[in-house]
Amino acid sequence: MAIAPNASRWMDEAYRLASEALLHGEVPVAAVIVREDKVLAARHNESVRRRSALAHAELLALGDALEASGDGFLAGADVYVTLEPCAMCAGALVLARVRSVTFGAWDLKAGACGSLMNIVSDPRLNHELAVQGGVDEPRSGALLRRFFAEQRTRRA
């Protein structure tokens, strides 16, 4: 899949939100959902603040986008996220029927869009997404490494 014309714009917005998450002590991951070149939703992780393993950026943004769309699905929507979605988030992207996911850093331990597994492109499911991974990976990866280095320093 070729990178969408405005992908860098939306990835910049996701990175900005991920940087904001870092300031709040959250794992710096953010998702932006766009349809017809308009943002339906944009969120960063809130797992720490909400004390919930379910408060991933993608799930929060999907909930907002579904509410904003007034529809039960997000056909024609594209998701831009700073880290490869996990199995939970990838499954939600499939169920919401988004058109594509573009992400920054690969997640070799939990990624479900091509690294550890590939839920979003599994032909056995009722919907498949186009995937573009590694977009501006150095920037997203550096933000994540910074977060985890700070966490290790705090524990020491």
N, C-alpha and C positions, 0 to 999 in steps of 0.2 A: 504494500500500500504506500503510495506517495504521501508525504506529509502535507496535510491540508494547508492552503494558502495562509491562513491566519493562525496556524498552530503555534508559532513562536510567540505571538501576542498572548494566546491563552496559557501557554506554558509559563510565560513571564508572570501572568496573574497568579497562577498556581504557586510559583516560586515565592512571590511576594507574600501570599497567605501562609505558606509553609514557614517562612521566616518569622511571621507573626506568631505562629504556633510555638516556635522555639522560644520566643520571649515569654510565653506563658508556661514553659516547662513541659510542653507537649512534644511528642515525637513529631518532627517537622515534616508532615505530609499534608498536602492540600489537593482538593479536586475542584475543577471548574466544569460545569456542564453547559454546553452551548447548543442552540438550535437556531438555524437561519441567521447565524452571526450575532445572536443575542444571548447574553448570559441568563440561563434559567436559575442557576444556583452556583454558589461558590462557598466552600467550607474548608476548614482545616480540622485536624484531629482534635477531639475533646475527651479522649479516654481518661485522662488524669482528672480533669475538672469534673466530669460526670461520674467518675469512678465506675466506668463501664467499658468492658472490652468491645462492646458493640459500637462505640462512638467513633468509628473510623470516618475520615473525611468523605470517602465515597458514599457511605451509607447516609450520612447526614445530608450531603448534597443531593443524593437521589430522592430522599424524603422531601426536601424543599422543592426540587424540580417537579416532582410528581404533583405536589400541591399546587404549584404555580401553573402547571400545564392544564390542570383540570381533567386530566386523562389518567387512566391507569397504567399507561405505558409511555415511553419516551422515544418512539420511532423517529428517526431522523436526527436524533441528538448525538452529540459527540462529547466524550469525557476526556479531560486533560488532567493528569494526576502526576505528582512528583515522584512517586514510587510505584512500582509494579503492584497492582492489586493482589491481595491475598485471596484464598479460596472463598471466604465469606463474601468479600466485595465483588469478586469476579462472578460469583453465582448471582448476586443481586443485579449486576450489570446485564447478565443474560436474561434474567426474569423481567427486567424493566425494558428489555428490547432496544437498548441504545444501539446506535449504528456503529460506533467505533470507540476505541480507547487508545489514547496516546499517553505514554508515560516517560518519565525521566530515568531514574535509576532502576536497574534490574534488582530483584530481590531473590538471591540464590537460595535462601533458606525457606521462604514462604510464598514466593511469587506464583501466581496461578494464571499468568498470561504468556507462558512460554518457558519460564525458568524451571520451577519444580514440577509444575503440571501446566496444562493449557485448557482450562475450563471454558474460556470465552470462544475458543475455536473448535470445540468438540462437536463433530457432526452428529453425535448421538443425542444431543440436546435439541430443544425446539427452536433455538436461535443461535446464530454465530455472529460475532463482532469482528470487524477489521481491527487489526492490532498494529501499532507502531511503537516499538520500545526503544529505549536508549536515547530519546530526544533530549539533548542538553544534559546528558547523564553526569558529566563532571560537576556541574553546579548543584544538582540535586543530591548527588552522592556526597559532595563536600559538606553540605548542610547536615545530612544525616550523620556523617562521621564526627562533625563538631558536636552534635547533640550527645552522641554516645561517649565521646571523650570527656565531655563535661560531666556526664553521669558517673563515669568511672572515677573522676577526680573528686566528686562529692562523696563518694563511698569510701575513698581512701583516708 
